[in-house]
Amino acid sequence: MGLFGRKKIRLGKSTSLNIGKRGISVSQKGGPFTISSRGNASMRLGKGLSKRKKLW
C-alpha cells in the first residue's frame, strides 16, 4: 500500500487549490459534483461514497 499526502487550500466558497506529489491543480465544486483542472470529475453518491472518472 502506497502512502500519499496532499494539501487543500480554500480560495473561495466552492474553489480550492490542491497541492500534492504530482503538482498543483484547481478544483471547482457544484452540488454533489467536483471538476478538477486536471480533467478529473467526482460525484458524491452518499455518505462516504463517491465515484471518480477521468474526463480527458
PDB file of N, H, CA, C and O in Angstrom:
ATOM      1  N   MET A   1       0.850  -1.170   0.000  1.00  0.00           N
ATOM      2  CA  MET A   1       0.000   0.000   0.000  1.00  0.00           C
ATOM      3  C   MET A   1       0.898   1.236   0.000  1.00  0.00           C
ATOM      4  O   MET A   1       1.804   1.352   0.825  1.00  0.00           O
ATOM      5  N   GLY A   2       0.640   2.159  -0.932  1.00  0.00           N
ATOM      6  H   GLY A   2      -0.096   2.065  -1.602  1.00  0.00           H
ATOM      7  CA  GLY A   2       1.424   3.379  -1.004  1.00  0.00           C
ATOM      8  C   GLY A   2       0.842   4.480  -0.138  1.00  0.00           C
ATOM      9  O   GLY A   2      -0.368   4.549   0.078  1.00  0.00           O
ATOM     10  N   LEU A   3       1.705   5.320   0.343  1.00  0.00           N
ATOM     11  H   LEU A   3       2.688   5.264   0.167  1.00  0.00           H
ATOM     12  CA  LEU A   3       1.270   6.467   1.131  1.00  0.00           C
ATOM     13  C   LEU A   3       1.272   7.709   0.259  1.00  0.00           C
ATOM     14  O   LEU A   3       2.110   7.843  -0.633  1.00  0.00           O
ATOM     15  N   PHE A   4       0.359   8.598   0.506  1.00  0.00           N
ATOM     16  H   PHE A   4      -0.322   8.489   1.230  1.00  0.00           H
ATOM     17  CA  PHE A   4       0.320   9.842  -0.239  1.00  0.00           C
ATOM     18  C   PHE A   4      -0.152  10.947   0.678  1.00  0.00           C
ATOM     19  O   PHE A   4      -0.788  10.702   1.703  1.00  0.00           O
ATOM     20  N   GLY A   5       0.168  12.153   0.296  1.00  0.00           N
ATOM     21  H   GLY A   5       0.684  12.352  -0.537  1.00  0.00           H
ATOM     22  CA  GLY A   5      -0.266  13.310   1.069  1.00  0.00           C
ATOM     23  C   GLY A   5      -0.640  14.429   0.133  1.00  0.00           C
ATOM     24  O   GLY A   5      -0.103  14.538  -0.969  1.00  0.00           O
ATOM     25  N   ARG A   6      -1.557  15.256   0.569  1.00  0.00           N
ATOM     26  H   ARG A   6      -1.993  15.167   1.464  1.00  0.00           H
ATOM     27  CA  ARG A   6      -1.945  16.409  -0.232  1.00  0.00           C
ATOM     28  C   ARG A   6      -2.424  17.515   0.690  1.00  0.00           C
ATOM     29  O   ARG A   6      -2.784  17.277   1.843  1.00  0.00           O
ATOM     30  N   LYS A   7      -2.421  18.705   0.169  1.00  0.00           N
ATOM     31  H   LYS A   7      -2.129  18.899  -0.767  1.00  0.00           H
ATOM     32  CA  LYS A   7      -2.830  19.877   0.922  1.00  0.00           C
ATOM     33  C   LYS A   7      -3.882  20.610   0.111  1.00  0.00           C
ATOM     34  O   LYS A   7      -3.690  20.846  -1.082  1.00  0.00           O
ATOM     35  N   LYS A   8      -4.981  20.969   0.734  1.00  0.00           N
ATOM     36  H   LYS A   8      -5.138  20.776   1.702  1.00  0.00           H
ATOM     37  CA  LYS A   8      -6.058  21.702   0.074  1.00  0.00           C
ATOM     38  C   LYS A   8      -6.162  23.080   0.700  1.00  0.00           C
ATOM     39  O   LYS A   8      -6.289  23.218   1.917  1.00  0.00           O
ATOM     40  N   ILE A   9      -6.104  24.112  -0.158  1.00  0.00           N
ATOM     41  H   ILE A   9      -6.001  24.000  -1.146  1.00  0.00           H
ATOM     42  CA  ILE A   9      -6.223  25.497   0.291  1.00  0.00           C
ATOM     43  C   ILE A   9      -7.478  26.075  -0.333  1.00  0.00           C
ATOM     44  O   ILE A   9      -7.620  26.085  -1.556  1.00  0.00           O
ATOM     45  N   ARG A  10      -8.392  26.557   0.501  1.00  0.00           N
ATOM     46  H   ARG A  10      -8.277  26.549   1.494  1.00  0.00           H
ATOM     47  CA  ARG A  10      -9.635  27.145   0.022  1.00  0.00           C
ATOM     48  C   ARG A  10      -9.377  28.518  -0.599  1.00  0.00           C
ATOM     49  O   ARG A  10      -8.738  29.372   0.016  1.00  0.00           O
ATOM     50  N   LEU A  11      -9.876  28.726  -1.818  1.00  0.00           N
ATOM     51  H   LEU A  11     -10.396  28.033  -2.317  1.00  0.00           H
ATOM     52  CA  LEU A  11      -9.758  30.018  -2.493  1.00  0.00           C
ATOM     53  C   LEU A  11     -11.075  30.779  -2.476  1.00  0.00           C
ATOM     54  O   LEU A  11     -11.105  31.979  -2.750  1.00  0.00           O
ATOM     55  N   GLY A  12     -12.133  30.107  -2.165  1.00  0.00           N
ATOM     56  H   GLY A  12     -12.109  29.132  -1.943  1.00  0.00           H
ATOM     57  CA  GLY A  12     -13.462  30.704  -2.108  1.00  0.00           C
ATOM     58  C   GLY A  12     -14.427  29.674  -1.555  1.00  0.00           C
ATOM     59  O   GLY A  12     -14.010  28.650  -1.013  1.00  0.00           O
ATOM     60  N   LYS A  13     -15.697  29.940  -1.691  1.00  0.00           N
ATOM     61  H   LYS A  13     -16.036  30.771  -2.132  1.00  0.00           H
ATOM     62  CA  LYS A  13     -16.705  29.032  -1.151  1.00  0.00           C
ATOM     63  C   LYS A  13     -16.693  27.669  -1.847  1.00  0.00           C
ATOM     64  O   LYS A  13     -16.864  26.645  -1.185  1.00  0.00           O
ATOM     65  N   SER A  14     -16.494  27.637  -3.173  1.00  0.00           N
ATOM     66  H   SER A  14     -16.356  28.469  -3.710  1.00  0.00           H
ATOM     67  CA  SER A  14     -16.551  26.375  -3.898  1.00  0.00           C
ATOM     68  C   SER A  14     -15.299  26.084  -4.725  1.00  0.00           C
ATOM     69  O   SER A  14     -15.308  25.158  -5.535  1.00  0.00           O
ATOM     70  N   THR A  15     -14.229  26.846  -4.541  1.00  0.00           N
ATOM     71  H   THR A  15     -14.222  27.599  -3.883  1.00  0.00           H
ATOM     72  CA  THR A  15     -12.990  26.659  -5.295  1.00  0.00           C
ATOM     73  C   THR A  15     -11.844  26.374  -4.339  1.00  0.00           C
ATOM     74  O   THR A  15     -11.739  26.989  -3.278  1.00  0.00           O
ATOM     75  N   SER A  16     -10.977  25.427  -4.725  1.00  0.00           N
ATOM     76  H   SER A  16     -11.062  24.927  -5.587  1.00  0.00           H
ATOM     77  CA  SER A  16      -9.832  25.119  -3.877  1.00  0.00           C
ATOM     78  C   SER A  16      -8.593  24.850  -4.716  1.00  0.00           C
ATOM     79  O   SER A  16      -8.686  24.423  -5.867  1.00  0.00           O
ATOM     80  N   LEU A  17      -7.441  25.103  -4.128  1.00  0.00           N
ATOM     81  H   LEU A  17      -7.366  25.450  -3.193  1.00  0.00           H
ATOM     82  CA  LEU A  17      -6.140  24.853  -4.717  1.00  0.00           C
ATOM     83  C   LEU A  17      -5.595  23.599  -4.051  1.00  0.00           C
ATOM     84  O   LEU A  17      -5.469  23.547  -2.828  1.00  0.00           O
ATOM     85  N   ASN A  18      -5.270  22.580  -4.857  1.00  0.00           N
ATOM     86  H   ASN A  18      -5.372  22.622  -5.851  1.00  0.00           H
ATOM     87  CA  ASN A  18      -4.807  21.301  -4.343  1.00  0.00           C
ATOM     88  C   ASN A  18      -3.327  21.123  -4.654  1.00  0.00           C
ATOM     89  O   ASN A  18      -2.916  21.223  -5.810  1.00  0.00           O
ATOM     90  N   ILE A  19      -2.533  20.862  -3.633  1.00  0.00           N
ATOM     91  H   ILE A  19      -2.867  20.780  -2.694  1.00  0.00           H
ATOM     92  CA  ILE A  19      -1.097  20.684  -3.793  1.00  0.00           C
ATOM     93  C   ILE A  19      -0.756  19.262  -3.364  1.00  0.00           C
ATOM     94  O   ILE A  19      -1.062  18.851  -2.245  1.00  0.00           O
ATOM     95  N   GLY A  20      -0.113  18.512  -4.268  1.00  0.00           N
ATOM     96  H   GLY A  20       0.136  18.846  -5.177  1.00  0.00           H
ATOM     97  CA  GLY A  20       0.233  17.125  -3.979  1.00  0.00           C
ATOM     98  C   GLY A  20       1.570  16.753  -4.581  1.00  0.00           C
ATOM     99  O   GLY A  20       2.306  17.617  -5.057  1.00  0.00           O
ATOM    100  N   LYS A  21       1.884  15.479  -4.561  1.00  0.00           N
ATOM    101  H   LYS A  21       1.286  14.777  -4.174  1.00  0.00           H
ATOM    102  CA  LYS A  21       3.149  14.962  -5.050  1.00  0.00           C
ATOM    103  C   LYS A  21       3.339  15.224  -6.548  1.00  0.00           C
ATOM    104  O   LYS A  21       4.454  15.505  -6.987  1.00  0.00           O
ATOM    105  N   ARG A  22       2.262  15.136  -7.332  1.00  0.00           N
ATOM    106  H   ARG A  22       1.356  14.908  -6.974  1.00  0.00           H
ATOM    107  CA  ARG A  22       2.349  15.297  -8.778  1.00  0.00           C
ATOM    108  C   ARG A  22       2.196  16.725  -9.256  1.00  0.00           C
ATOM    109  O   ARG A  22       2.319  16.978 -10.454  1.00  0.00           O
ATOM    110  N   GLY A  23       1.934  17.668  -8.367  1.00  0.00           N
ATOM    111  H   GLY A  23       1.834  17.462  -7.393  1.00  0.00           H
ATOM    112  CA  GLY A  23       1.819  19.054  -8.785  1.00  0.00           C
ATOM    113  C   GLY A  23       0.652  19.767  -8.146  1.00  0.00           C
ATOM    114  O   GLY A  23       0.167  19.387  -7.081  1.00  0.00           O
ATOM    115  N   ILE A  24       0.210  20.818  -8.827  1.00  0.00           N
ATOM    116  H   ILE A  24       0.604  21.127  -9.692  1.00  0.00           H
ATOM    117  CA  ILE A  24      -0.841  21.695  -8.308  1.00  0.00           C
ATOM    118  C   ILE A  24      -2.029  21.657  -9.276  1.00  0.00           C
ATOM    119  O   ILE A  24      -1.851  21.643 -10.494  1.00  0.00           O
ATOM    120  N   SER A  25      -3.237  21.639  -8.716  1.00  0.00           N
ATOM    121  H   SER A  25      -3.381  21.650  -7.726  1.00  0.00           H
ATOM    122  CA  SER A  25      -4.442  21.726  -9.533  1.00  0.00           C
ATOM    123  C   SER A  25      -5.482  22.559  -8.808  1.00  0.00           C
ATOM    124  O   SER A  25      -5.390  22.791  -7.603  1.00  0.00           O
ATOM    125  N   VAL A  26      -6.468  23.000  -9.563  1.00  0.00           N
ATOM    126  H   VAL A  26      -6.543  22.811 -10.542  1.00  0.00           H
ATOM    127  CA  VAL A  26      -7.579  23.782  -9.022  1.00  0.00           C
ATOM    128  C   VAL A  26      -8.844  22.961  -9.224  1.00  0.00           C
ATOM    129  O   VAL A  26      -9.025  22.350 -10.278  1.00  0.00           O
ATOM    130  N   SER A  27      -9.723  22.939  -8.225  1.00  0.00           N
ATOM    131  H   SER A  27      -9.577  23.435  -7.369  1.00  0.00           H
ATOM    132  CA  SER A  27     -10.985  22.222  -8.369  1.00  0.00           C
ATOM    133  C   SER A  27     -12.151  23.143  -8.048  1.00  0.00           C
ATOM    134  O   SER A  27     -12.058  24.032  -7.202  1.00  0.00           O
ATOM    135  N   GLN A  28     -13.248  22.902  -8.748  1.00  0.00           N
ATOM    136  H   GLN A  28     -13.324  22.179  -9.435  1.00  0.00           H
ATOM    137  CA  GLN A  28     -14.472  23.681  -8.598  1.00  0.00           C
ATOM    138  C   GLN A  28     -15.595  22.737  -8.212  1.00  0.00           C
ATOM    139  O   GLN A  28     -15.813  21.725  -8.878  1.00  0.00           O
ATOM    140  N   LYS A  29     -16.310  23.060  -7.140  1.00  0.00           N
ATOM    141  H   LYS A  29     -16.133  23.882  -6.599  1.00  0.00           H
ATOM    142  CA  LYS A  29     -17.380  22.218  -6.646  1.00  0.00           C
ATOM    143  C   LYS A  29     -18.723  22.861  -6.927  1.00  0.00           C
ATOM    144  O   LYS A  29     -18.892  24.072  -6.783  1.00  0.00           O
ATOM    145  N   GLY A  30     -19.682  22.026  -7.334  1.00  0.00           N
ATOM    146  H   GLY A  30     -19.544  21.042  -7.451  1.00  0.00           H
ATOM    147  CA  GLY A  30     -21.046  22.485  -7.569  1.00  0.00           C
ATOM    148  C   GLY A  30     -22.024  21.392  -7.180  1.00  0.00           C
ATOM    149  O   GLY A  30     -22.247  20.460  -7.953  1.00  0.00           O
ATOM    150  N   GLY A  31     -22.599  21.486  -6.020  1.00  0.00           N
ATOM    151  H   GLY A  31     -22.417  22.243  -5.391  1.00  0.00           H
ATOM    152  CA  GLY A  31     -23.508  20.439  -5.535  1.00  0.00           C
ATOM    153  C   GLY A  31     -22.731  19.159  -5.246  1.00  0.00           C
ATOM    154  O   GLY A  31     -21.687  19.209  -4.596  1.00  0.00           O
ATOM    155  N   PRO A  32     -23.223  18.013  -5.717  1.00  0.00           N
ATOM    156  CA  PRO A  32     -22.511  16.753  -5.471  1.00  0.00           C
ATOM    157  C   PRO A  32     -21.366  16.513  -6.450  1.00  0.00           C
ATOM    158  O   PRO A  32     -20.682  15.495  -6.348  1.00  0.00           O
ATOM    159  N   PHE A  33     -21.139  17.433  -7.405  1.00  0.00           N
ATOM    160  H   PHE A  33     -21.695  18.261  -7.488  1.00  0.00           H
ATOM    161  CA  PHE A  33     -20.109  17.267  -8.426  1.00  0.00           C
ATOM    162  C   PHE A  33     -18.894  18.137  -8.152  1.00  0.00           C
ATOM    163  O   PHE A  33     -19.026  19.265  -7.677  1.00  0.00           O
ATOM    164  N   THR A  34     -17.701  17.609  -8.453  1.00  0.00           N
ATOM    165  H   THR A  34     -17.594  16.692  -8.838  1.00  0.00           H
ATOM    166  CA  THR A  34     -16.457  18.354  -8.382  1.00  0.00           C
ATOM    167  C   THR A  34     -15.676  18.110  -9.663  1.00  0.00           C
ATOM    168  O   THR A  34     -15.526  16.963 -10.085  1.00  0.00           O
ATOM    169  N   ILE A  35     -15.174  19.176 -10.292  1.00  0.00           N
ATOM    170  H   ILE A  35     -15.296  20.108  -9.950  1.00  0.00           H
ATOM    171  CA  ILE A  35     -14.386  19.064 -11.508  1.00  0.00           C
ATOM    172  C   ILE A  35     -13.030  19.702 -11.263  1.00  0.00           C
ATOM    173  O   ILE A  35     -12.945  20.818 -10.751  1.00  0.00           O
ATOM    174  N   SER A  36     -11.961  18.986 -11.631  1.00  0.00           N
ATOM    175  H   SER A  36     -12.030  18.079 -12.046  1.00  0.00           H
ATOM    176  CA  SER A  36     -10.595  19.426 -11.420  1.00  0.00           C
ATOM    177  C   SER A  36     -10.000  19.961 -12.717  1.00  0.00           C
ATOM    178  O   SER A  36     -10.450  19.605 -13.806  1.00  0.00           O
ATOM    179  N   SER A  37      -8.988  20.815 -12.596  1.00  0.00           N
ATOM    180  H   SER A  37      -8.623  21.104 -11.711  1.00  0.00           H
ATOM    181  CA  SER A  37      -8.297  21.348 -13.765  1.00  0.00           C
ATOM    182  C   SER A  37      -7.473  20.272 -14.472  1.00  0.00           C
ATOM    183  O   SER A  37      -7.025  20.493 -15.597  1.00  0.00           O
ATOM    184  N   ARG A  38      -7.265  19.125 -13.846  1.00  0.00           N
ATOM    185  H   ARG A  38      -7.629  18.946 -12.932  1.00  0.00           H
ATOM    186  CA  ARG A  38      -6.539  18.013 -14.469  1.00  0.00           C
ATOM    187  C   ARG A  38      -7.449  17.074 -15.236  1.00  0.00           C
ATOM    188  O   ARG A  38      -6.986  16.070 -15.777  1.00  0.00           O
ATOM    189  N   GLY A  39      -8.737  17.383 -15.292  1.00  0.00           N
ATOM    190  H   GLY A  39      -9.113  18.198 -14.852  1.00  0.00           H
ATOM    191  CA  GLY A  39      -9.664  16.565 -16.065  1.00  0.00           C
ATOM    192  C   GLY A  39     -10.343  15.470 -15.262  1.00  0.00           C
ATOM    193  O   GLY A  39     -10.911  14.549 -15.850  1.00  0.00           O
ATOM    194  N   ASN A  40     -10.303  15.538 -13.959  1.00  0.00           N
ATOM    195  H   ASN A  40      -9.842  16.286 -13.482  1.00  0.00           H
ATOM    196  CA  ASN A  40     -10.978  14.558 -13.125  1.00  0.00           C
ATOM    197  C   ASN A  40     -12.327  15.103 -12.678  1.00  0.00           C
ATOM    198  O   ASN A  40     -12.467  16.295 -12.403  1.00  0.00           O
ATOM    199  N   ALA A  41     -13.306  14.229 -12.609  1.00  0.00           N
ATOM    200  H   ALA A  41     -13.193  13.261 -12.833  1.00  0.00           H
ATOM    201  CA  ALA A  41     -14.620  14.605 -12.098  1.00  0.00           C
ATOM    202  C   ALA A  41     -15.017  13.588 -11.043  1.00  0.00           C
ATOM    203  O   ALA A  41     -14.739  12.397 -11.184  1.00  0.00           O
ATOM    204  N   SER A  42     -15.661  14.051  -9.998  1.00  0.00           N
ATOM    205  H   SER A  42     -15.887  15.018  -9.884  1.00  0.00           H
ATOM    206  CA  SER A  42     -16.160  13.137  -8.976  1.00  0.00           C
ATOM    207  C   SER A  42     -17.581  13.532  -8.607  1.00  0.00           C
ATOM    208  O   SER A  42     -17.971  14.697  -8.678  1.00  0.00           O
ATOM    209  N   MET A  43     -18.338  12.520  -8.211  1.00  0.00           N
ATOM    210  H   MET A  43     -18.021  11.573  -8.153  1.00  0.00           H
ATOM    211  CA  MET A  43     -19.719  12.735  -7.806  1.00  0.00           C
ATOM    212  C   MET A  43     -19.941  12.039  -6.473  1.00  0.00           C
ATOM    213  O   MET A  43     -19.627  10.859  -6.314  1.00  0.00           O
ATOM    214  N   ARG A  44     -20.481  12.777  -5.524  1.00  0.00           N
ATOM    215  H   ARG A  44     -20.736  13.735  -5.653  1.00  0.00           H
ATOM    216  CA  ARG A  44     -20.785  12.228  -4.210  1.00  0.00           C
ATOM    217  C   ARG A  44     -22.077  11.425  -4.316  1.00  0.00           C
ATOM    218  O   ARG A  44     -23.109  11.965  -4.713  1.00  0.00           O
ATOM    219  N   LEU A  45     -22.030  10.139  -3.965  1.00  0.00           N
ATOM    220  H   LEU A  45     -21.191   9.700  -3.643  1.00  0.00           H
ATOM    221  CA  LEU A  45     -23.188   9.256  -4.082  1.00  0.00           C
ATOM    222  C   LEU A  45     -23.968   9.126  -2.782  1.00  0.00           C
ATOM    223  O   LEU A  45     -25.151   8.783  -2.794  1.00  0.00           O
ATOM    224  N   GLY A  46     -23.332   9.389  -1.700  1.00  0.00           N
ATOM    225  H   GLY A  46     -22.371   9.667  -1.690  1.00  0.00           H
ATOM    226  CA  GLY A  46     -23.969   9.268  -0.397  1.00  0.00           C
ATOM    227  C   GLY A  46     -22.921   9.449   0.676  1.00  0.00           C
ATOM    228  O   GLY A  46     -21.794   9.853   0.389  1.00  0.00           O
ATOM    229  N   LYS A  47     -23.274   9.160   1.879  1.00  0.00           N
ATOM    230  H   LYS A  47     -24.190   8.832   2.112  1.00  0.00           H
ATOM    231  CA  LYS A  47     -22.347   9.342   2.985  1.00  0.00           C
ATOM    232  C   LYS A  47     -21.164   8.378   2.848  1.00  0.00           C
ATOM    233  O   LYS A  47     -21.319   7.165   2.989  1.00  0.00           O
ATOM    234  N   GLY A  48     -19.983   8.934   2.573  1.00  0.00           N
ATOM    235  H   GLY A  48     -19.857   9.920   2.458  1.00  0.00           H
ATOM    236  CA  GLY A  48     -18.768   8.139   2.461  1.00  0.00           C
ATOM    237  C   GLY A  48     -18.555   7.454   1.125  1.00  0.00           C
ATOM    238  O   GLY A  48     -17.565   6.740   0.967  1.00  0.00           O
ATOM    239  N   LEU A  49     -19.451   7.643   0.145  1.00  0.00           N
ATOM    240  H   LEU A  49     -20.254   8.224   0.274  1.00  0.00           H
ATOM    241  CA  LEU A  49     -19.312   7.013  -1.156  1.00  0.00           C
ATOM    242  C   LEU A  49     -19.178   8.066  -2.244  1.00  0.00           C
ATOM    243  O   LEU A  49     -19.877   9.080  -2.234  1.00  0.00           O
ATOM    244  N   SER A  50     -18.272   7.817  -3.183  1.00  0.00           N
ATOM    245  H   SER A  50     -17.704   6.994  -3.192  1.00  0.00           H
ATOM    246  CA  SER A  50     -18.133   8.723  -4.324  1.00  0.00           C
ATOM    247  C   SER A  50     -17.659   7.944  -5.533  1.00  0.00           C
ATOM    248  O   SER A  50     -17.104   6.853  -5.406  1.00  0.00           O
ATOM    249  N   LYS A  51     -17.881   8.515  -6.710  1.00  0.00           N
ATOM    250  H   LYS A  51     -18.331   9.402  -6.814  1.00  0.00           H
ATOM    251  CA  LYS A  51     -17.471   7.931  -7.973  1.00  0.00           C
ATOM    252  C   LYS A  51     -16.568   8.914  -8.678  1.00  0.00           C
ATOM    253  O   LYS A  51     -16.914  10.089  -8.797  1.00  0.00           O
ATOM    254  N   ARG A  52     -15.397   8.456  -9.158  1.00  0.00           N
ATOM    255  H   ARG A  52     -15.116   7.501  -9.061  1.00  0.00           H
ATOM    256  CA  ARG A  52     -14.471   9.330  -9.867  1.00  0.00           C
ATOM    257  C   ARG A  52     -14.299   8.860 -11.290  1.00  0.00           C
ATOM    258  O   ARG A  52     -14.359   7.661 -11.563  1.00  0.00           O
ATOM    259  N   LYS A  53     -14.083   9.804 -12.215  1.00  0.00           N
ATOM    260  H   LYS A  53     -14.034  10.778 -11.994  1.00  0.00           H
ATOM    261  CA  LYS A  53     -13.887   9.487 -13.617  1.00  0.00           C
ATOM    262  C   LYS A  53     -12.938  10.496 -14.244  1.00  0.00           C
ATOM    263  O   LYS A  53     -12.979  11.684 -13.921  1.00  0.00           O
ATOM    264  N   LYS A  54     -12.089  10.022 -15.135  1.00  0.00           N
ATOM    265  H   LYS A  54     -12.055   9.057 -15.397  1.00  0.00           H
ATOM    266  CA  LYS A  54     -11.184  10.882 -15.898  1.00  0.00           C
ATOM    267  C   LYS A  54     -11.921  11.400 -17.131  1.00  0.00           C
ATOM    268  O   LYS A  54     -12.402  10.605 -17.939  1.00  0.00           O
ATOM    269  N   LEU A  55     -12.017  12.728 -17.288  1.00  0.00           N
ATOM    270  H   LEU A  55     -11.627  13.373 -16.632  1.00  0.00           H
ATOM    271  CA  LEU A  55     -12.746  13.310 -18.413  1.00  0.00           C
ATOM    272  C   LEU A  55     -11.885  13.446 -19.661  1.00  0.00           C
ATOM    273  O   LEU A  55     -12.365  13.186 -20.764  1.00  0.00           O
ATOM    274  N   TRP A  56     -10.633  13.843 -19.516  1.00  0.00           N
ATOM    275  H   TRP A  56     -10.243  14.053 -18.619  1.00  0.00           H
ATOM    276  CA  TRP A  56      -9.724  13.968 -20.665  1.00  0.00           C
ATOM    277  C   TRP A  56      -8.360  13.524 -20.307  1.00  0.00           C
ATOM    278  O   TRP A  56      -7.460  13.557 -21.146  1.00  0.00           O
TER     279      TRP A  56
END
